Amino acid sequence: MKNCPICKTGKIISTEDIITDLDGYFFVVKGTRCDKCGEEFIDEQEGQKMITIAKRMGLWGQQLKLHRKLSKSARGTVLRIPIDIEKELHLKGNEDVAISKVGRKIVIEIE
Ligand SMILES: [Zn+2]
């Protein structure tokens, strides 16, 4: 067992429940944690795995935020879905969607 490089006195123990936040998505990864100060160290391999998963989910190296203006129609407020998202999700334009509000965010789920 080696000592913690942060507090110098704690013991480094292995753990499988490090929670890490990547762009609002939470990943549970393996690594080590100091039993004294609680500092967590993610295994390098695990970190790589997380990046691989993030890439597969399209969360990595991609601009997630697209800016669009809302427009008004006679029936209410209209949001046009950007063409690249439309392509990526293979939208035909007749899908049912569920719209929910999370704080100041609007989440659109394709059902
Ligand atoms: Zn420590």
Residues whose N, C-alpha, C, O or C-beta is under 5 A from the ligand:
A	BS01	ZN	C4 I6 C7 K8 G10 C34 K36 C37 G38 E39
